[in-house]
Amino acid sequence: MSTPTPADAPLKSLPADMELVLKVIPMPADTNSNGDIFGGWVMAQVDLAGSVIPARYARGRMATVAVNEFIFKQPVRVGDILSFYAAVTRAGRTSVTVKVEVFAERIRQQGEYVKVTEAMLTYVAIDENGRPRPLADAPAG
């Protein structure tokens, strides 16, 4: 019988069932008063990462209409290599909901990953007046 591992135990691999949509390294200018990376900075990066897949289906203007869930699991540190993975969880006539998972490869623990954030966001295709419009190409999901 194996011993259960804690939820924050380092992983040896990254998700194979999601798409890598962004990689970034936070810098000292992105820190909060505790010296960790500011949560708002992480949220902005998640929004950018989350928009990559819906952009393929919107083929034009789109907007973030909801942050359905956002969970900070571990602090992000200066120098972490962050990998943002995304997958469509729901597709409608005008909108796409995406799950984003963020993994940190700590600078002193190369080859090990810790999930630091996960979020669910919804994007809607919009016309020139900012009103919802049908997606140009409906995703499977």
Backbone as CSV, one residue per row, in Angstrom:
resi,resn,N_x,N_y,N_z,CA_x,CA_y,CA_z,C_x,C_y,C_z
1,MET,0.848,-1.171,0.000,0.000,0.000,0.000,0.893,1.233,0.000
2,SER,0.591,2.198,-0.862,1.428,3.401,-0.938,0.920,4.467,0.016
3,THR,1.844,5.318,0.437,1.509,6.421,1.326,0.973,7.571,0.492
4,PRO,-0.173,8.167,0.879,-0.692,9.287,0.096,0.271,10.474,0.138
5,THR,0.326,11.194,-0.975,1.193,12.365,-1.034,0.362,13.613,-0.784
6,PRO,0.945,14.617,-0.135,0.206,15.865,0.090,-0.134,16.538,-1.229
7,ALA,-1.210,17.315,-1.217,-1.665,18.001,-2.433,-0.609,18.944,-2.996
8,ASP,0.264,19.468,-2.142,1.273,20.415,-2.619,2.628,19.757,-2.860
9,ALA,2.674,18.422,-2.888,3.930,17.716,-3.149,4.385,18.022,-4.568
10,PRO,5.702,18.148,-4.785,6.207,18.425,-6.133,5.818,17.314,-7.114
11,LEU,5.483,17.715,-8.321,5.139,16.791,-9.393,6.354,16.626,-10.292
12,LYS,6.472,15.496,-10.935,7.590,15.249,-11.854,7.210,15.524,-13.302
13,SER,5.903,15.722,-13.559,5.486,16.009,-14.924,4.330,17.007,-14.914
14,LEU,4.071,17.561,-16.072,3.011,18.549,-16.251,1.837,17.905,-16.982
15,PRO,0.658,18.541,-16.970,-0.532,17.913,-17.561,-0.359,17.553,-19.035
16,ALA,-0.750,16.335,-19.367,-0.702,15.889,-20.757,-2.040,16.123,-21.444
17,ASP,-3.101,16.374,-20.662,-4.441,16.532,-21.223,-4.856,17.998,-21.378
18,MET,-3.892,18.907,-21.183,-4.151,20.339,-21.349,-3.063,20.906,-22.254
19,GLU,-3.317,22.090,-22.790,-2.357,22.710,-23.700,-1.526,23.767,-22.973
20,LEU,-0.215,23.730,-23.180,0.662,24.780,-22.669,0.398,26.032,-23.494
21,VAL,-0.067,27.108,-22.836,-0.433,28.320,-23.572,0.441,29.523,-23.228
22,LEU,1.221,29.428,-22.128,2.060,30.559,-21.721,3.127,30.075,-20.761
23,LYS,4.320,30.654,-20.875,5.393,30.447,-19.897,5.955,31.821,-19.580
24,VAL,6.196,32.074,-18.312,6.694,33.388,-17.910,7.476,33.259,-16.609
25,ILE,8.410,34.181,-16.396,9.186,34.234,-15.155,8.887,35.561,-14.471
26,PRO,8.275,35.538,-13.281,8.005,36.791,-12.568,9.293,37.435,-12.068
27,MET,9.299,38.742,-12.044,10.483,39.511,-11.674,10.241,40.285,-10.372
28,PRO,11.286,40.845,-9.768,11.139,41.571,-8.496,10.102,42.700,-8.524
29,ALA,9.917,43.351,-9.662,8.929,44.434,-9.753,7.497,43.931,-9.585
30,ASP,7.297,42.600,-9.651,5.966,42.006,-9.565,5.610,41.556,-8.149
31,THR,6.426,41.908,-7.156,6.204,41.417,-5.793,5.271,42.307,-4.975
32,ASN,4.674,41.666,-3.956,3.848,42.388,-2.993,4.690,42.730,-1.768
33,SER,4.084,43.255,-0.728,4.828,43.678,0.456,5.427,42.506,1.242
34,ASN,4.988,41.282,0.957,5.562,40.094,1.609,6.761,39.548,0.854
35,GLY,7.019,40.082,-0.339,8.124,39.585,-1.148,7.717,38.474,-2.102
36,ASP,6.452,38.052,-2.052,5.935,37.062,-3.003,5.363,37.822,-4.205
37,ILE,5.044,37.091,-5.250,4.473,37.726,-6.434,3.037,38.150,-6.131
38,PHE,2.719,39.371,-6.488,1.416,39.981,-6.263,0.324,39.158,-6.947
39,GLY,-0.737,38.844,-6.214,-1.833,38.037,-6.747,-2.468,38.638,-7.979
40,GLY,-2.556,39.957,-8.040,-3.130,40.623,-9.210,-2.309,40.395,-10.461
41,TRP,-0.992,40.300,-10.302,-0.112,40.005,-11.440,-0.403,38.600,-11.951
42,VAL,-0.535,37.660,-11.018,-0.840,36.278,-11.399,-2.195,36.229,-12.107
43,MET,-3.184,36.956,-11.581,-4.510,36.970,-12.199,-4.453,37.503,-13.631
44,ALA,-3.680,38.539,-13.855,-3.553,39.100,-15.199,-2.937,38.086,-16.159
45,GLN,-1.933,37.354,-15.699,-1.293,36.348,-16.544,-2.266,35.204,-16.846
46,VAL,-3.059,34.805,-15.847,-4.060,33.748,-16.043,-5.093,34.193,-17.076
47,ASP,-5.509,35.453,-17.024,-6.481,35.966,-17.994,-5.896,35.917,-19.406
48,LEU,-4.640,36.296,-19.558,-3.987,36.215,-20.869,-3.900,34.767,-21.342
49,ALA,-3.457,33.879,-20.452,-3.318,32.464,-20.804,-4.668,31.855,-21.151
50,GLY,-5.683,32.200,-20.378,-7.013,31.657,-20.609,-7.616,32.081,-21.923
51,SER,-7.190,33.213,-22.440,-7.775,33.738,-23.680,-7.202,33.108,-24.943
52,VAL,-6.113,32.369,-24.830,-5.448,31.824,-26.020,-6.357,30.875,-26.797
53,ILE,-6.947,29.906,-26.126,-7.780,28.927,-26.831,-9.081,29.561,-27.346
54,PRO,-9.820,30.333,-26.536,-11.044,30.961,-27.064,-10.796,31.878,-28.261
55,ALA,-9.621,32.494,-28.344,-9.313,33.381,-29.471,-9.372,32.636,-30.799
56,ARG,-9.055,31.353,-30.774,-9.109,30.542,-31.999,-10.540,30.403,-32.515
57,TYR,-11.497,30.401,-31.595,-12.894,30.211,-31.959,-13.623,31.529,-32.168
58,ALA,-13.193,32.559,-31.478,-13.836,33.866,-31.625,-13.465,34.499,-32.960
59,ARG,-12.210,34.346,-33.349,-11.697,34.931,-34.593,-12.108,36.382,-34.738
60,GLY,-11.836,37.135,-33.709,-12.189,38.551,-33.660,-12.199,38.989,-32.206
61,ARG,-12.869,40.085,-31.945,-12.917,40.616,-30.586,-13.578,39.640,-29.634
62,MET,-13.069,39.630,-28.415,-13.690,38.848,-27.353,-13.378,39.539,-26.036
63,ALA,-14.124,39.160,-25.014,-13.937,39.774,-23.701,-14.076,38.704,-22.623
64,THR,-13.367,38.928,-21.529,-13.542,38.088,-20.351,-14.834,38.535,-19.692
65,VAL,-15.791,37.631,-19.531,-17.065,38.003,-18.928,-17.229,37.472,-17.517
66,ALA,-16.432,36.456,-17.151,-16.553,35.917,-15.794,-15.268,35.230,-15.369
67,VAL,-14.951,35.427,-14.121,-13.946,34.617,-13.454,-14.775,33.753,-12.518
68,ASN,-15.063,32.539,-12.970,-15.969,31.661,-12.252,-15.349,31.119,-10.973
69,GLU,-14.026,30.957,-10.989,-13.313,30.424,-9.831,-11.852,30.811,-9.962
70,PHE,-11.239,31.125,-8.836,-9.812,31.455,-8.831,-9.254,31.015,-7.496
71,ILE,-8.306,30.081,-7.515,-7.748,29.546,-6.271,-6.231,29.696,-6.290
72,PHE,-5.708,30.394,-5.277,-4.268,30.481,-5.084,-3.890,29.348,-4.139
73,LYS,-3.098,28.392,-4.612,-2.756,27.220,-3.824,-1.419,27.363,-3.098
74,GLN,-0.469,28.011,-3.745,0.882,28.183,-3.206,1.384,29.565,-3.627
75,PRO,2.296,30.149,-2.858,2.857,31.433,-3.297,3.716,31.259,-4.547
76,VAL,3.758,32.307,-5.335,4.647,32.368,-6.494,5.816,33.249,-6.085
77,ARG,7.012,32.811,-6.441,8.225,33.516,-6.017,8.975,34.099,-7.207
78,VAL,9.760,35.114,-6.937,10.614,35.698,-7.962,11.504,34.591,-8.525
79,GLY,11.590,34.517,-9.845,12.450,33.533,-10.499,11.793,32.201,-10.797
80,ASP,10.579,31.952,-10.278,9.872,30.722,-10.634,9.621,30.727,-12.139
81,ILE,9.717,29.570,-12.744,9.313,29.436,-14.145,7.871,28.958,-14.103
82,LEU,6.953,29.820,-14.521,5.534,29.491,-14.474,5.069,28.947,-15.812
83,SER,4.379,27.813,-15.769,3.792,27.198,-16.954,2.280,27.231,-16.798
84,PHE,1.602,27.807,-17.778,0.147,27.973,-17.760,-0.459,26.988,-18.754
85,TYR,-1.298,26.104,-18.259,-1.969,25.111,-19.081,-3.459,25.426,-19.119
86,ALA,-4.085,25.211,-20.283,-5.505,25.525,-20.423,-6.226,24.439,-21.206
87,ALA,-7.530,24.330,-20.934,-8.401,23.408,-21.668,-9.822,23.951,-21.624
88,VAL,-10.541,23.765,-22.716,-11.949,24.159,-22.792,-12.765,23.198,-21.925
89,THR,-13.633,23.761,-21.084,-14.514,22.916,-20.275,-15.965,23.017,-20.738
90,ARG,-16.288,24.110,-21.419,-17.650,24.312,-21.910,-17.611,25.269,-23.084
91,ALA,-18.399,24.962,-24.095,-18.519,25.861,-25.247,-19.992,26.097,-25.519
92,GLY,-20.337,27.347,-25.697,-21.709,27.709,-26.013,-21.779,28.347,-27.385
93,ARG,-22.865,29.031,-27.649,-23.050,29.688,-28.944,-22.149,30.905,-29.106
94,THR,-21.971,31.659,-27.980,-21.159,32.885,-28.036,-19.976,32.859,-27.070
95,SER,-19.935,31.865,-26.185,-18.912,31.885,-25.143,-18.172,30.566,-25.001
96,VAL,-16.989,30.664,-24.392,-16.143,29.513,-24.118,-15.650,29.637,-22.684
97,THR,-15.791,28.557,-21.905,-15.260,28.520,-20.542,-14.006,27.661,-20.553
98,VAL,-12.980,28.180,-19.899,-11.659,27.560,-19.922,-11.163,27.344,-18.508
99,LYS,-10.543,26.188,-18.270,-9.849,25.936,-17.014,-8.374,26.227,-17.259
100,VAL,-7.764,26.963,-16.327,-6.335,27.272,-16.404,-5.675,26.748,-15.139
101,GLU,-4.587,26.027,-15.305,-3.791,25.557,-14.176,-2.384,26.104,-14.342
102,VAL,-1.827,26.605,-13.240,-0.504,27.226,-13.269,0.441,26.423,-12.395
103,PHE,1.585,26.067,-12.969,2.588,25.281,-12.264,3.882,26.070,-12.175
104,ALA,4.508,26.026,-11.001,5.789,26.702,-10.804,6.902,25.679,-10.764
105,GLU,7.944,25.971,-11.521,9.183,25.212,-11.421,10.118,26.123,-10.632
106,ARG,10.345,25.757,-9.381,11.150,26.600,-8.497,12.592,26.653,-8.993
107,ILE,13.203,27.809,-8.845,14.537,28.029,-9.381,15.578,27.053,-8.819
108,ARG,15.386,26.607,-7.599,16.344,25.673,-6.979,15.896,24.217,-7.059
109,GLN,14.760,23.968,-7.691,14.245,22.601,-7.812,13.821,22.338,-9.247
110,GLN,14.771,22.481,-10.157,14.486,22.271,-11.574,13.967,20.853,-11.802
111,GLY,12.981,20.729,-12.674,12.411,19.422,-13.005,11.305,18.982,-12.070
112,GLU,10.974,19.799,-11.066,9.860,19.519,-10.170,8.880,20.679,-10.264
113,TYR,7.592,20.363,-10.236,6.560,21.369,-10.442,5.569,21.356,-9.282
114,VAL,5.088,22.538,-8.941,4.081,22.685,-7.898,2.922,23.480,-8.497
115,LYS,1.692,22.953,-8.354,0.540,23.714,-8.842,0.338,24.882,-7.891
116,VAL,0.407,26.103,-8.418,0.302,27.306,-7.587,-1.053,27.999,-7.709
117,THR,-1.723,27.814,-8.828,-2.998,28.502,-9.058,-3.842,27.675,-10.012
118,GLU,-5.148,27.743,-9.819,-6.067,27.197,-10.812,-7.262,28.132,-10.899
119,ALA,-7.831,28.217,-12.096,-8.932,29.154,-12.306,-9.838,28.648,-13.416
120,MET,-11.053,29.159,-13.409,-12.030,28.885,-14.450,-12.527,30.252,-14.934
121,LEU,-12.402,30.521,-16.230,-12.788,31.802,-16.794,-13.692,31.604,-18.000
122,THR,-14.576,32.567,-18.234,-15.462,32.517,-19.396,-15.213,33.739,-20.266
123,TYR,-15.073,33.485,-21.560,-14.837,34.529,-22.561,-16.001,34.516,-23.537
124,VAL,-16.372,35.693,-24.027,-17.463,35.789,-24.996,-16.972,36.536,-26.237
125,ALA,-17.370,36.042,-27.391,-17.079,36.734,-28.648,-17.979,37.959,-28.714
126,ILE,-17.414,39.103,-29.112,-18.201,40.341,-29.175,-18.052,41.008,-30.539
127,ASP,-19.090,41.764,-30.898,-19.057,42.497,-32.161,-18.437,43.878,-31.945
128,GLU,-18.476,44.709,-32.979,-17.859,46.042,-32.896,-18.545,46.960,-31.894
129,ASN,-19.748,46.604,-31.465,-20.472,47.396,-30.467,-20.370,46.803,-29.064
130,GLY,-19.557,45.743,-28.925,-19.381,45.116,-27.623,-20.494,44.158,-27.232
131,ARG,-21.326,43.780,-28.197,-22.429,42.855,-27.919,-22.014,41.430,-28.287
132,PRO,-22.532,40.436,-27.548,-22.199,39.040,-27.890,-22.563,38.699,-29.330
133,ARG,-21.717,37.892,-29.942,-21.961,37.409,-31.300,-21.603,35.924,-31.343
134,PRO,-22.120,35.192,-32.292,-21.805,33.770,-32.370,-20.305,33.550,-32.609
135,LEU,-19.802,32.454,-32.054,-18.410,32.078,-32.297,-18.241,31.756,-33.774
136,ALA,-17.090,32.079,-34.313,-16.821,31.807,-35.714,-16.649,30.298,-35.951
137,ASP,-16.135,29.604,-34.935,-15.871,28.169,-35.034,-16.134,27.565,-33.676
138,ALA,-17.069,26.647,-33.573,-17.429,26.077,-32.269,-16.414,25.030,-31.820
139,PRO,-15.865,25.178,-30.607,-14.912,24.182,-30.104,-15.625,22.929,-29.616
140,ALA,-14.914,21.846,-29.619,-15.435,20.611,-29.004,-15.188,20.716,-27.507
141,GLY,-16.133,20.341,-26.695,-15.881,20.405,-25.260,-17.033,20.671,-24.473
